[in-house]
Amino acid sequence: MKAALSKSLVAAMVFAGFLTGTAKAAPSLVADLVTGEVIAQEEATRAWYPASLTKLMTAYVALKAVREGRVTLDTPFVMSMRAARAAPSKMGFNPGTEVTLENALKMLMVKSANDIAILIAEGISGSVEDFALEMNQTARKLGMTKSFFVNPNGLHDPRHVSSARDMALLARGLYTHFPEVADFYGIGALKLDDKIIPTHNGLLGRYPGADGMKTGFVCASGFNVVASALREGRHLVVVVLGSPNVKLRTLKAADLFDKGFAAWRGQRANLTNLHDVAGAAPNIREEICGKGRKNIQEDDLAVFAPQGSDNRALISGPRPMFEAVDVFVGRKVGWTGPVAQARAAPSASAYANVPNIGATASQAIAAKTKSAKKPVMKKKIVTKKPTPKKAAQGPLSPKPMASQKVNAQ
């Protein structure tokens, strides 16, 4: 009895302070994506550095631009010098490389490519700075009260913050407003030329029902994840911020899913009315990347995956094999400029009380779109005496550029 009590006490202490050895726990949350009901949470409104979870907002703003008829998923965006110089993780394409928005979004979700995030921002808004303005306007309309964005990729900036609650609201908005591209968040691997690019999300293919969404990491934030899972008609979102390593991030998310799916629906707090936790976002660089960083221990595992738990397989089992989704660089064959969207419009949603900040599908389809190309002026035809010419050499236009070396995260 004493041994069991001692083990429980150790587990509780680890749970409360596994990040830094202090009493401050990392923020976390599990909520119902349909109702907004919060099943469990810890400091979910505390400001935190989101790292690459930012790219969920980048995707939202891009999809909103598609809905409004400003671009299409087939619109090619050009890799600028600024984008190409982004820090890893990135695709590593040369300046001038064209990537369609659809391919860019897939690379953004799977590879978490920082250069692609800038490519999207510049393609949608003209500059990173103008895109950040759109991100913040969107955040306000979604009710994300702790979020402020200064870039589209989440590379560290002390002003660039969010919270677990805000990220859950964003995830809910993505699934609610853009269900037609929900499968983007659950892609297990991409195939670019002869390269296979696997997801960073350790829950996909491992945790039953896991269908998305995004991981994130910078030293200042620790290891973050926004994850979703669908089981027996219930769609849950889990947010874990500030984990000391990938394995504990995955285990903690799985543990929260277990608790969420086991819980009965009831009168609980909602994403819209959680108590606010004041204070600036902590910078935990030293604990995560410094000399005193913490390695995973058996006591840590006992908190989220005791001996015999199915969740142990999440970190000890083999890496899942996914059918890779093809992506490419260059324009889509037959692309002729912005057109009304022919993709299936989202049906009436069962998701309650989610602010709809974009035009409706019918409005988007009916809206006039402006061509991204300048009008081609017809030249006056002048008849000349035919003269012998040399045969044209090579193709009329270059083939799409092959992918460059992909940088590791």
C-alpha positions, 0 to 999 in steps of 0.5 A: 500500500505504501509502495503504491502511494509512494509511486502515485506521489512521485507520478503526481510530482512529475506531472506537476513539474516535469518540464522544469522541476518547478511547480509550474506545469506546462499548459494543456487542454482536451476539448470537444470540437463540436460543442466546444466543451472543455473536458480537462485543462491546465493553465490553458489560457496562459500565454505561450510561444506557439512555434510551428503551431502558428502554421495552422493560422497561416493555413486558415488565412490562406483558405479564407483567401480561397473562400473569398476568391482572392486565390485558388488552390491551383494558384502558383506562388513564387519562392522569393529570396526572403522565403528561400533564406528562412531557417530550417525546417524548410523545403530548400527550393531555389528563389523563383521556384513556383509552388501551387497553394495546394502543394504548399499547404501540404508541405506546410502541414507535413514538413512544417516548412518555414520557407513555404510559410513565407511563400504563402504569406507573400502570395496571399498578402504581398508581404510577411508584414501584411500577412501578419496583420491578416493573421491578427485580424483573423485571431480576433474574430475567432476569439483568440484573446491571447494570440499575437502573430508577427510571422507565418511560421512561428520562428521565435519572436518574444512578441509572437504568442498564443495559448492552448485555448486559442489553439483549440479555437483555431483548430475548431475553426479550421474543421468547421469553416473548411471541412473540404480540406480536413484531410490535409492535417492527417497526411502521414507522408509526402512524396516529392520526386524520389524523396519521402517526407514523413509527418512529425506528428507521432499520434498519426497512425498510432493513436486510434482515431487520430486524424490531425493536426500540427506539431511545433518546436523552438527552444523557447517553447518546448515541444508543442502539439495540436492533435485531433482524433475522431472516435465513435462520433466524437471529435476531440482536440488536444493541445499540449505545450512545453513538453521537454521532448517528443516522446512525452509530448506524444504520451501526454496527448494520448493520455488526454485523448484517453481521458476525453473519450472516457468522459461523459458529456456534461455541464463543463467549462467551454472554450469561450469562457475559461478563466484567464491566466495572467502573465507573459509567456515564459522562455524555457530555452535553458530547460529545453536546449541548455545543459540542464535539459531533462531526458525522459525517465521511467517516472515520467512514463508512469504519469502518462503510460504506466507499465502495460499501457497501450500508449507505450506503443506510441513511443516504443513501436515501429514507425507507421508506414503511410501511403505517401501523398504526391506533391510537386513544384511548378504550375498545375497543368492547365492552370489559367488564373483565378477561377470560381472554386469548383470544389465541394462547398461545405455542407451545413455544419453540426459545429455550434457557436463557431464564429464564421468570419469568411464568406459563405461557400455560395457567396465565394462561388458566385463572387467575381474574381480578378485575374492575377495575370496582366491582359495580353495585348494582341499584336498587329500581324505584319505579313513578311516574306518568308525567310529560312530559319533554324529549327527551334532548339529545346522545349518552349518552356522549362520543365518544373524545377526538381526539388532541392535537398530537404533540410532536417528539422 
